[in-house]
Amino acid sequence: MLAAKPLAALKLRGDNLAFDGTTLAGVIYELNQTILEGRVDKISQPEADEVLVNIRSGGKNYKLLLTANSSAPRLGLTAQSKVAPLKAPMFCMVLRKHISGGRVVSIRQPDFERIVEIGIDALDEMGDRSIKTLVVEIMGKHSNIILLDATGRVLDAIKHVPLSVSSVRPVMPGSQYSRPPGKANPLEAAAGTWQHFSEAITAPSEKSQPSGIQQAIYQRYSGISPILAAEICARANMPPGQHVNMPEAFFQLHKAFAEVMDSVKAGDFSFNIYQDEAGRAVDIAALPLGVYSGLTAVAYESASAMLEDFYIKRDLGYRIAQKTADLRKLITIHLERCQKKSFMFERTLEEIKNRDSLRIKGELLTAYLHMVEKGAASFTAENYYDGTQLEIPLDSTLTPAENSQKYFKKYNKQKRTHDALQTQIATNNDDKMYLTSLLVAMETITDEADIAEIRAELAEQGFAKAKHRSGKNKKQEQKSKPLKFTSSDGYDIYVGKNNTQNDHLTLKFANTTDIWLHTKDIAGSHVIIKLDGKGEPPEATIMEAANLAAYHSRAKDSSNVPVDYVARRNVKKPSGAKPGFVIYEGHRTVYVTPVEPG
C-alpha cells in the first residue's frame, strides 16, 4: 500500500467520517434506481434508533436501513438481517399502521441538505389514499426519523423533541414539521455565475470569519464537508487556507465548484473508502478525491455497498459498547474490590510477619518461668535459637505463666490469620485472573450471543444476579461460535471468545492430538490448531496461531509476547476451577509481537 502523504491545511475529522451531501446524493440516486415505485412490504425496528423497511420493487426484495444513531446516522440498502424485538416499539407500530403496503412515489434531498424525504402513497385512517412522508435527518446527535401526514404534521418520530428541549423546532406527534435551518444550496450556486459565487463566499459571517476559502465554502453551502471543500480548492489549484481577492481566482474556484456539483447532478459518482497503509479507513466519498492521492482507494459499485462495508464494523462496535457498558462496569468494580483485598492482605501479612518472635518469647518465658519475678515489667533471657539476649516485655498485672500464655495465644491467633490468608489470597488471585480474562473476552465480542454467555458466566460465578425469563419474554438462546481462521498452510485455527467458549473449544471440540496455544501467564483466549489428520503443523502455522493467541489476550499491545503451545492431551482442567482455567505440561514457548489478523 502507498504511504499516506501529509494533507497540509486539511481539517481531517478523525472518526467523524463524511456522510456529506454528495454521499447522500449518491444514496438517493441508487434508491431512485431500485426502490422507487416499490411496495412497502415489512417494517421492523431492531434497535431503539434504527428502522428496517423491506420493499418489493421490480420483482426483487430490498432492505432499506434507516439509522438515527448519533455516532453513525445514515440510510441505504443493506444485506443484513437483524433480529427484531418480540414486541414492536411504538414508532414501529405507527409506521406499520400508516405506510405498510404503501408505494414509494418520491425520494428527494431538499436543498442538498443531509435530509431525505421519502414519499409513500398509502391508505389513511379513513381508507383514502394520501401521501405520507418519511423524513430521515442525518445530523449527528440531532439525527432523527420522522413520519409526516399529507399536511406535514408529525405522526410520530423515533426521537421526540419536546418544547422544553427546543422551543424553535419541536418534533412531537401533532406538531407541524419544519426543516432545520440550513445553508445555501450548492447546486443552485454551481448553476449561477462566478460573480454571485464570489459574493456568497466573501459575505460577512454571523460566526467567526473563515480562515480561508476551504472554510468559507463549507460554511456557506449545505452538504459540503471540509474535505470536499479542500478538494474543490485543489482542483482550482489554490491552497485551502488562502483568501481569494482576484476575479481570475474566483472564476477558477467557481469552475471547480461547478464541476463537482455537475458530477452530482449527472449521477457521475465514484464510491470509495480511502484507507491508510495499515488498512484503516480514513474517509468515505461519493466522488474521486485527489487530495487523498497518497491513500489507497477501495472502490464500490454503489453507495450502499460502500456504507455497509464501512459501517457494519463501526455499528457493531458501537452497539456492543452500549450493550456491554454495564458488564464492563460490573467487572471493573469487582476487580477494584480484588485490588483492595490484595492491599489489605499485604498489610496484614506485614503486620504479622514477626509472629514467630511471639512464640519464642512464650517458649523462653516457659523455660525460665522460675526466674521471672512476679509483677516485673520485663524479663531478659538468653535466646537459645541464636544465643542472643532477648528482652521480653511483660504485663505486670499477670503472673509469669499468664504472660507466657498471652504470648502463645497471640502467636496462635496470628498463625491462624496467616494460614487463612493463604487461602483467601489464592482465591482472590484466582478471581483477579478470572475477571481480567473477562475483560479480554469483552474485546472479542462479535454478537449478542457472546454477551449473553458472559452475563450467564458472571451470574454462575456469583459476580452478578441471574436474570430469569419465562414465557413469551424468553428469547431463544443462541450459542456463540469461536472465531475461525485458516493458516497459510491450510490448517484451521479456532479462537475462543470467552471463558465458556474456551472450555468448550479445549475440552470438547479439540481432539487430543490437536495443538493448544495460550499466552504464558497472561489472560487470553484459548487457541486450537485442528490437525484433521494432516500431521504436525509447520512452523509458519504455529507462529500464525501464536499471533492470534497474543492478539486476543491482555498483551495485545505488547512486544515479544510469550505463547505456550502443547498437544491438547497435555491440557487438564482442575476440579472446581473457574471457567477458562486449565493447567498443562510439556509445552514449548514462542515469542511474537501481535498484529491484527488480516
N, C-alpha and C positions, 0 to 999 in steps of 0.2 A: 504493500500500500504506500501511497505517497505521503510524505510528511506534510502536516498542515503548515501553510505559510502564515506568518502573523498578519492579522487583518487590522491594520492601523486605523484608529478612529472609528471602528465599527462597534456598535453597542450590542455585544452578544449578551443574551439573557440567561445563560446557563441552562437551567432545567426548563425555563419558560419558553418552550419551543413554539414556533409561529404557526398557529392556526389563524392565519390572517385572511383578509378579504379575498385574495387570489386563490388560496386553498379552498375556501368555502365556495367560491365561484366554480372551481373545478368539481367539487362535490355536486353542486346543483346541476352543472352541465351533465354529469353522469346520471343523476337521478331523473333528469328530463328525458334521457335516452332509454331508461329502464323501467321506472315505475309510474311514469305519467300515464294517466288513464287506467291505471291498475286498480284493483279492488282490495279494500282493507279486509283481510281475512281473519286475523287473530291479533290480540293485543295482550301483552303481559308487562309486568313491572318487576323485573328480577332484583333490582336494588332500589333503595329509597329515592335515588336521584336519577333513575335510568328507566327508559321505556323501550320495549322491543315490539315493533309492528311488522307483522307478516303481511306481505302484499302479493297478490296474484296478478301478474301482468304478462301479456304476450305468451301465455302458456307456460310461464316459469314462475317459480316462487322466490321471492326476495325477502330478506330480513333487514328492516331499517332500524338501526340503533340510534336512539336519541339519548344523549347524556348531558345532564346539567351538573356534573361533578365539578366542584370549584377548581380542582387542580388539573383536570383534563376534560373540559367540556367539548362536545363535538356531535356531529351526526354523520352517518354514512352507512353503506351497506356492509353487512357482516356475515361471515360464515359460521360464527359462534352460535352454539345452542346453550342457553342459560336456564338454570332451574328456577322456576317462578315459585313464590310462596304459595302454600295451600290456600290461604285466604288472601284474595287480591286487595291491595291497598285502595283507599277511596278514589285517588286520582285515576287509577287504572279502571275502576268501575265506571267512572264518569266518561272516560274515553270510550269504553265499550258501549255505553249507552248511546253516545252521540255520533260516533263515526264508524262503528262496526258495520261492515257491508257497504260502506261508502266508497265513492270513486274519487281517485286523486285527479283533480282537474287543473291544478296550477302549483308550481314550485318556483318561488322567486326570492331574490335577495334585494331588499329595498335599499337604494342609495349606497350600494356596495358595503353596507354595514355587516357586522358579523351576526346577522339575523336572517333566519329562514322562515318564510311564511308558506305553509303547505295548505292549499285549498282543497277541501274534501266535500263532495256533493253527497249528502246523506239525508235520511229522514229525520224530521224534528219530532218533538213530543206529540204534535197533532197528526203525525203521519204525512206531513207535507215535506217536499224536498227543499233543502236550503243548504247554503254553503257555510260549512264550519271551517275555521282556520286554526291550524296547529302551528303555533309560533315557537321556534327554538332560538333562544338568545344565548349566544356564545360569548360570554363576557366575564370570564374568571369567576370570582366569588359571587358575582351578581347573575350568573347564568341561570336560566330558567326554561321550563317547558310549559306553555300556556295554551289552553283551548278557548277559542272565542266563538261566539254565535254569529249569526249573519249580520248583526248590527255592531259588532266589535265589542260586545260585552263579554267580560271574563266569565266563563262557565266554571273553570277551575284551573289551578296551576300546581305544578309539582312542588313549588316553594311559594308559600303565601308571604306577601309583604304587606303588613298592616300599616295603617296611618301612623301608628306610633314609631314605626321604623322609617317610613318615607312618606312625608306629607305631600311631596311633589308627585310621586308616581307609585301609589299603592297598587298592589296586584292581589286582589281578593275576589272571590266569587261575587258577581253582581256589579263590580266596578267597571268603568269604561276603560278599555285598553288604550294606552298611548305608547308610542315607541320611545325608547330612551333618547335623550338629546344627543345629536350626532354632529359629525363634521361635514365638510363639503364632499360631494360625490366626485371621485376622481375620474370616472368615466365621462362625465359631463365636462370636466376640466380638460381632459385629453382631446375632446372634440372641439373645444374652444380655441381661441388664439393664444399665442405665446405671451401677448401683452396682458391679457386677463390673468394668465397663469402667474406672470411675474408680479402683478399687483396683489394676487392672493397670498403668495408665499413671503412677500415683504410687508404685508399689512401688520400693524401693531397687534400684539398678542395679549389676551387677557391674563395669560400666565406669564412666566418669565420669558424673555426674548430668546428665540432659538440660538443655539451656539453655532449653527451653520446650516447649509442648505439641506443636509440629510434630516436634521431635526425639524426644520421648517416644513418639509414635505410630509413627514408622518404626523406632525402636529396639526396640519391644516386639512388633511384628507382622510376620510374613513377607510378602514380596511387595509391600510398600508402599514406594514411592520417596519421597524428600524432597519432590518436587513434589506428589505425590498427598496426602501428609500436609498440605502447605500448602493444597491445595485443600479438604481437609476442614475446616481451620481457617477458611478464607474463607467456606465455606458456613455455618459456625456463627457467622460474624461476629466472629471472635476473631483478634487478632494472633498470628502463628506463634511469636513469642518469649515469649508470655505464659505465666505459671504459673497453672494453674487451682486454685482452692480453694473455690469456691462450688458447691453442689449444682445450682443452675439452669444454671450454665455447663457442668458435666459432662453434664447432661441434653441441652442443645443440641448439645454436641460429639458425644455418642453418637448422637443423631438424625442428624446429618450423616454420621457414620461409617457408620451403618446404611444410609442412602440410597445411598451409594456401593457398598457391598457387595451391596445388594439389586439394583442395576443389573447387577452381575456375575452374580449368581445367575439373573437373568431373561434373560441374554443381550442386555441392552439396551446394546449398545456403540455407540460413535461414534469411528471411526478417523480420526485427523487427524495430519498433520505440521504443526507450528507453525513459521512462518518469520518472520524479521525483515524490515525494509524493504528489505534488499538481496537477499532471496530465499534467505538461508542458513537451513538447518534448525536450529532452537533445541531442539526436543524432539519426541518422538512420543508418542502417547497413545491408549488404547482407550476413554477416556471424555472427555466435554467438560470442558475446564478453564477455569474463569472467571478464574483467576489469569493466564492468557495472553490476556486480552481485548484487550490492546494489540498482539497479533501477528496475522498472517494465518494462518487455519486452512485447510489444503488437505485436503479430505475424500476418503476412500477407501471403497469398498464392503466391503472385507474387511481383516482384519489382515495377511494375506499380501501383498495388493497394496500396502499401506502400507509394510511392511517391505522388500518387493522394491524399491520406488521409492527408499527411503532408503539401503538397504544396498548396492545394486548399485554405486553410485559409491564408497561407502566401502570396500567389499570390493576393488574394482578397484584403488583407490589403495594399500591395504594389501598386496595380493598383488604388485603391481608393485614397491612399495618393497622387499619381501622379495627378489624375483627379480632386482632390479637393484642391490642393495646392493654386490655385488662389482664391477659395472661402474662405479658411481659412485666407488668407492674407487680402481679402476684409473685412471680418467680423472683423478681428483684427484691421484694420485701423479705421473702424467706431467705434469700442469700445474705441480705444485710443482717438478719437475725443470726444466721450461722456465723457471720464475721464477728458479731458482738459476743456470741458464745465463745468463739475461739479466743478473743481477747480476755474474757472473764476466766476461761480455763487457764490461760497462760499466767494470768495474775495470781490465781490461786496456787498453781504449781510453784510459782516463785515464792509465795508466802510459806509453803510447807516443804521447801526443798531441804531444809536443815532438820527435818523431823527425827533423823537418826540420833541427833545430839540429845533429844529428849529421852530416847530410850537409854542412851549411855548414862545420862545423869541419873535416871531411875535405877539403873543397874549399880552404879557406883554408890548411890545412897544406900541401897540394899546391902551391898558388900561391906560398907563401912558404917552400918547403922549404929553399932555400939560406940562409935567415936563421935557421932553427931550430938551436939548439945541441944537440949530442948529449949525452944524459944530463940535459937540462933537465927540471924538474918541471912547467913550464907555458910557454906562449908567448902573447903578446898581439899581435893583428893587427887591422888595420882591416877591418871587415866591409863589403865593397863592395856588399852588398844594402841597408844602411841608413845607412852612413857612421859607425857607432859603433865604439868599441874593444871587441874581444871577447877575453876571456882564455880560452885553451884548455888544460885540464888535460892533462898528458902522462904516459905511463908511462916513467920514466927508464931502465928496462931495455931499452927498444925504441928503434930508430933512428927519426928523424923520418918516414921513408917508412912504416915499420911502424906508427907511431902513426896516420898518415893512413889506411892500410888498415884499421886497427882500427875507426876511426870509420865508414868506409864499410860494413864488414861488419855492424856493429851497426845502422846505418841500414837496410841492405837486409833484415836479419832482421826488424826492426820493421815495415818496409813490407810484407813478405810476410805477417806476422802480421795487419796491418791489412786487407790485401786478403782474406785467408782469413776474417777475422772478418765482413766484409761479407756473404759467402755464408752463413756459419753463423748470423748474426743474422737474415737474411732467412728462412732455413729454420726457425729457432726461432720467429720471429714467426708464420710460417705454421702451425706446429704448435700454438702457443698459440691462434690464432684457430680452428683446426680443432677442438681439444679443447674450447674454450669452446662452439663450435656443438653439440658432442655433449651437453654439459650442458644446453643449451637443448632439444635433442631429447629428453632424458630426461624433460622436463616435459610432453611431448606424447604420450608412450606411451599407447596405449589397449588394446593386446593383445600376446600373446606373439610375434606375427609382427614387431611393431616391435622388440621386444627382440632377436630373432634377427638382424634386419638390422643393428642397431647392433653386436652381437657380431661378425658377419661383417665389417663395415666396419672395426672396430678391428683384427681379425686381418689383413685385407688391407693396412692401412696400417702394419703392423708393431708395433702397440702391444699386441697380445695374441697368444697362441698359438691357432692354428686348431684347432678340435675336429673330429676325423674320426669319422664314424659310418657304419656299414655294416650291411647285412643286416637282421635283424629289429629291431634297436635304432634304426635310422634312421627318424626321423619324416618324414612327408611335409611338405615345406617349403611354407608358405603365404606369399604376398606380402602385405604390409600395404597398406592403402589410405589415401590422403590424407584429411584432414578436408574435408567439403564443406558449404558454406553457400549460402544464396540471399539476394541483396541485396533491399532494399525495392523496387528497380526490376525485380526478376525475373532478374537476372544470376547465373549460377552462379559461386561463388568457391571455389577449392581451396587448401588449405594443406598444405604438406609437413611430415611429422612427423620426418624425419631426413634426413641428407645424401644417402643413396642415393635416397630418395624425392624430395628436392628436385631432383636431377639428372634423374630420370625425368620429373617434372612439368614442368620448364622446357624440357628439351632434346628430349623425345619426345612428351609429352602435349599441350603447348600449341602452338597454331598461331602463325605468325609475326605475325599481327595482334592476338593476344590481349595483354592488359595484364599485365605482370610487376611485382611490388612486392617491396621488401625494405627493412628498416631501414638507414639510412645509416651505414656503418662500424660496425655493431653486429651481433653474431652473432644469427641468427634464421632463421625459416622462409622459404622461397620461397612467394610467393602469386601465384596466377594468376586473373585475371578472364576467363572464357570469353565471347567475344562472340557466337559462333554466329550470325553474320550480322545481329546487332542494331545494329551501328554502335557509335560511341564511347559508352562508359558515362557516365551523368550524374555530376555531382559527388558526389551522395549515395552512389552505389555506390563511387566512388573512395575516399571517406572511410571507408566501412564496411570496404572491403578493407584500407585502410591501418591501421585499428584492429586488424584480425586480424593483420597483419604485426607491429605493435608489441606486441600481446598475446602473440604466440608468438615472443618474442625475449628477449634478455638485458635489455632495457629495459622489461620487463613492468610493473614497479612505479615507473616514472619518469613525468615530465610532459613535454609538448611534445617528443615523440619524433619525430625526422626520418625520414620514409619516402620513399624514391625510387620513382618509377614510370615505366615506359617500355614501348614496344611490344616484344614478345618478340623481334622481328627484330634488335633492337639489343643483345641479350644474347649473349655468347660465353663459351665455356669454353676457357681457355688449355690448350695441350697439356701433359699431365703434371700438371695441377693436381689438388689433393686433392678428394675428393667434396664437392659443395656449393659449391665456389668458382667464381665466374664474374666476368666484367668486363662493363661496359655503358657506353653513352654516350648523349647526347641526352635525358637524363632530366629530370623535374621533381620537386620535393620538396614534400611537405605535412607538417604537424606535427599530431600527435594525442596526446592523453593516453589511454592504453589502458584500456578497460573490458572486463570479461568478456563475451563474446558471449552473447546470450540465445537 
